[in-house]
Amino acid sequence: MLVLNQVLPVLMFLLGATMNNALAQSVEMEDKLARAFARGELEGLHSVLVLRDGGIFAEAHFPGDDERWGSSLGHRRHGPGTLHDLRSVTKSIVGLLYGIALEEGLVPAVDESLVAQFPEYDDLNADPLRGGISVRHALSMQMGTQWNEDLPYTDPSNSEIAMERARDRYRYVLDRPLTHEPGRRWTYNGGATAAIGRLIEKGAGMPIDEYAKEKLFAPLGIEAFEWVAGADDVPSAASGLRLNVHDLAKIGQVVVNGGAMDGRQIIPASWLEDSLTPWADTGELRYGYFWWLSPEGDPPIWVAGFGNGGQRLWINRNLGLVAVVFAGNYNKADAWKLPVEIIIDFVLPALGND
């Protein structure tokens, strides 16, 4: 008992010191963000939220102009409950939904022919080369078809915008000319996500937003969301989801947890591992099933969802870290620099000393 009485105060002191240090690091990061924003150094930044080991490490919100899928919302004061465009971070969530649907037997296995799942297009199914495009090729954006999203999203020649304006978006995606053998070359392709989203809808017998609400959002306690639809009233699987910063962080946390939350397996663990396996080399980074992966590490050091304008869901599973960045730099070629700066210059230094 004497030993315990001697050791216990020391342990409590160390625990208190650790907690005080973590709090100091959190406050320091938030203050550093606020000072940099006030100096005009973080143009377009709306929100930053960092989770560590499932708890909030730091959070900051800033006013700024915003959009809802290309339509101006004017100047907004962003906060914890503000719905925000995820843009192409939506793709990463669609990838998770496919895994849930696969576990339920609602969608085809990844090595099945993609075009074969659309028997309504008889002419496309008659093409043996096109039949070689698998579901896996769509999930990893290696369909081998002509697609160009390098143009601004305000340009009608951008392939995603052309898809949205097409009479039949799925035919538009599936009948693009073949330029490479499927599986040989990575090409960023929002149409691939649209096709995967359609497979989920077909198998589940409901729109993808309803399936997401039932199978992913509700189990995570996500109640407020919006999934913007195109002119054909189809929710955009490539870029239409809107969540608040805390709810997107919940999705990041379930990835950290191997697909589980509160003792419930929401996303199959095996699917999550497949999704975060490098299936393609993009030239600078690697790519899984609609997830961007660090250029090094096995498993990848970090995984992320990227979105137009500077949206970012960044996850380091080994460190138990989830970082969410929302920004309003839509259609700017260098919008990716802001979330990278936030993670490298603000998040990681704040965590580096404990």
Secondary structure, DSSP 8 states (H G I E B T S, - for coil): -HHHHHHHHHHHHHHHHHHHHHHHHHHHHHHHHHHHHHTT-STTEEEEEEEETTEEEEEEE-EEEEEETTEEEEEEE--TT--EE-TTHHHHHHHHHHHHHHHTT-S--TTSBSGGG-TT-HHHHT-TTGGG-BHHHHHTT---B-----S-TTSTTSHHHHHHHSSSHHHHHHTS-B-S-TTS-----HHHHHHHHHHHHHHHTS-HHHHHIIIIIGGGT----EE-B-TTS-B-TTT-EEE-HHHHHHHHHHHHTTTEETTEE-S-HHHHHHHTS--EE-SSSEE-SS-EE-SSTTTTS-EEEEETTTEEEEEETTTTEEEEEEE--TT-TTTTHHHHHIIIIIIHHHHTT-
